[in-house]
Amino acid sequence: MLSAARRLGLELHVLNASSERDFDAVFANLNRASAAGLVIGAGSAFLLNIEQLAALTLRHRVPAISVWRNFAVAGGLMSYGPIFGESYRLAGIYTGRILKGERPANLPVQQASKFELQLNQKTAKSLGITIPLSLLGRADEVIE
């Protein structure tokens, strides 16, 4: 990511948070860095506190994206990530194959192939962002 950001002439700041206690410091650092946006990782600490994170992005007026669908539902700007139900279904299939005697080392590695995009139009308006119609048309869900 760092090399891609440099090629685009962008400055990328990696801010780590491993628990809810770190969130205020991260947002303070975002403000000091005058960050134009935030990408929230897929860690469980983020999922467990997704509503708090959505509220913090609104309070600090930071456009943000997460892989978790409920981030956009909770007021975050957008979410884009795998359809987790599909991942769980595949995990169940793999579990069944292993329980029937297949060696895990012989099973192919699979990655998510179905993704969904949620856009929160209300949040975009509150941040002064106009989401292009072409993106709105591609969204799986637009939250008004």
Helices and strands as residue ranges (DSSP letters): H 2-7, G 20-22, H 23-33, E 38-40, H 44-48, H 50-59, E 64-66, H 69-73, E 78-82, H 84-99, G 104-106, E 115-120, H 121-127, H 133-138, E 141-143
